[in-house]
Amino acid sequence: MDRLILFVILLLVPALSWSEFSCPDGTEAACIETGDKVCSASTKCVDNNATCFDDFPCSTGEGFVCGTEYDAALNDHKRSTEQYDQLVKENVSLRQERLDRKNCVLNATGLIEAQKCVR
C-alpha cells in the first residue's frame, strides 16, 4: 500500500510541475541562460552601452540613436557653434571698422581728409 501511494505521488509530481507553466496565446516557451536578454516583439533590444534618453525623444517610429551617432552629431554641433562664434567676432570687428570710418568721414574737415578715411 505504501508503495502504491509513493508510486502515485511520483507520477503526479512531474504533472503538477508542468501544469504550473503556461505561455500566453500566440507565444512559445524558450530556454534561456544566465545573462541572456529577452525582448518582446513589440519592443527593441539595445546594447548595454546604448545612451538612454527620456521617453519618446523622437517622433513615433524613428527609433533609437546609437551612442556613436549621437557623439558625431554633438561634435558637428560644436564645430558649427565655433564657426558661428567666429563669424560673430568677425561681424563685430567689421561693424566697428565701419563705424570708425563713418566717424572719420563725419569729422573730416575737407574732401581729401574724408577720402583718406575710406582708403
C-alpha positions as CSV (number, residue, x, y, z in Angstrom):
1,M,0.0,0.0,0.0
2,D,2.8,2.4,0.9
3,R,4.5,1.6,-2.4
4,L,1.3,2.4,-4.3
5,I,0.9,5.8,-2.6
6,L,4.6,6.6,-3.3
7,F,4.2,5.5,-6.9
8,V,1.1,7.7,-7.4
9,I,2.9,10.7,-5.8
10,L,5.9,10.2,-8.1
11,L,3.6,10.1,-11.1
12,L,1.8,13.3,-10.1
13,V,4.9,15.4,-9.3
14,P,6.0,16.0,-12.9
15,A,2.4,16.6,-14.0
16,L,2.0,19.2,-11.3
17,S,5.2,21.0,-12.2
18,W,4.2,21.1,-15.9
19,S,0.8,22.3,-15.1
20,E,2.2,25.4,-13.4
21,F,4.0,26.7,-16.5
22,S,1.9,28.3,-19.3
23,C,2.5,30.8,-22.1
24,P,0.1,33.4,-23.4
25,D,-1.7,32.6,-26.6
26,G,0.4,33.1,-29.7
27,T,3.7,32.8,-27.8
28,E,6.3,30.0,-27.4
29,A,8.3,28.8,-24.4
30,A,12.0,29.3,-24.6
31,C,15.0,28.2,-22.6
32,I,17.5,30.9,-21.7
33,E,20.7,31.0,-19.8
34,T,22.0,33.5,-17.2
35,G,22.8,36.8,-18.9
36,D,20.5,36.2,-21.9
37,K,18.2,39.1,-22.9
38,V,14.6,38.6,-23.8
39,C,12.9,41.3,-25.8
40,S,9.3,41.1,-26.8
41,A,8.3,41.6,-30.5
42,S,6.7,44.9,-29.6
43,T,10.0,46.4,-28.2
44,K,13.6,46.9,-29.2
45,C,16.6,45.4,-27.5
46,V,19.5,47.8,-27.2
47,D,23.2,47.3,-26.4
48,N,24.3,47.7,-22.8
49,N,26.4,50.7,-23.9
50,A,23.5,52.5,-25.5
51,T,22.8,56.1,-24.4
52,C,19.3,56.4,-22.9
53,F,17.1,59.4,-23.4
54,D,13.7,60.5,-22.0
55,D,10.6,58.6,-23.2
56,F,9.7,59.4,-26.8
57,P,12.7,61.7,-27.7
58,C,11.9,61.2,-31.4
59,S,8.8,61.0,-33.4
60,T,6.9,57.8,-33.2
61,G,8.6,55.1,-35.2
62,E,12.0,56.8,-35.6
63,G,13.7,54.5,-33.0
64,F,16.9,54.9,-31.0
65,V,20.1,56.8,-31.6
66,C,23.4,54.9,-31.3
67,G,25.9,56.5,-29.0
68,T,28.5,56.9,-31.8
69,E,25.9,58.7,-34.0
70,Y,24.9,60.9,-31.0
71,D,28.6,61.8,-30.4
72,A,29.2,62.6,-34.1
73,A,26.1,64.8,-34.2
74,L,27.2,66.5,-31.0
75,N,30.7,67.1,-32.4
76,D,29.2,68.6,-35.6
77,H,27.1,70.9,-33.5
78,K,30.1,72.0,-31.5
79,R,32.0,72.8,-34.8
80,S,29.0,74.7,-36.1
81,T,28.8,76.7,-32.9
82,E,32.5,77.5,-33.1
83,Q,32.1,78.6,-36.7
84,Y,29.2,80.8,-35.7
85,D,31.1,82.4,-32.8
86,Q,34.0,83.1,-35.2
87,L,31.6,84.8,-37.7
88,V,30.1,86.8,-34.9
89,K,33.5,88.1,-33.9
90,E,34.3,89.0,-37.5
91,N,31.0,90.8,-37.8
92,V,31.6,92.8,-34.7
93,S,35.1,93.7,-35.9
94,L,33.7,94.8,-39.4
95,R,30.9,96.8,-37.8
96,Q,33.5,98.6,-35.6
97,E,35.7,99.3,-38.6
98,R,32.7,100.7,-40.5
99,L,31.7,102.9,-37.5
100,D,35.3,104.2,-37.2
101,R,35.4,105.1,-40.9
102,K,31.9,106.7,-40.7
103,N,33.1,108.8,-37.8
104,C,36.3,109.7,-39.6
105,V,34.3,110.9,-42.6
106,L,31.9,112.8,-40.5
107,N,34.7,114.5,-38.6
108,A,36.8,115.3,-41.7
109,T,37.2,119.0,-42.5
110,G,37.6,118.5,-46.2
111,L,37.2,116.1,-49.1
112,I,40.8,115.0,-49.2
113,E,40.7,114.2,-45.4
114,A,37.4,112.3,-45.9
115,Q,38.9,110.2,-48.8
116,K,41.8,109.2,-46.6
117,C,39.3,107.7,-44.1
118,V,37.9,105.2,-46.6
119,R,41.1,104.1,-48.3
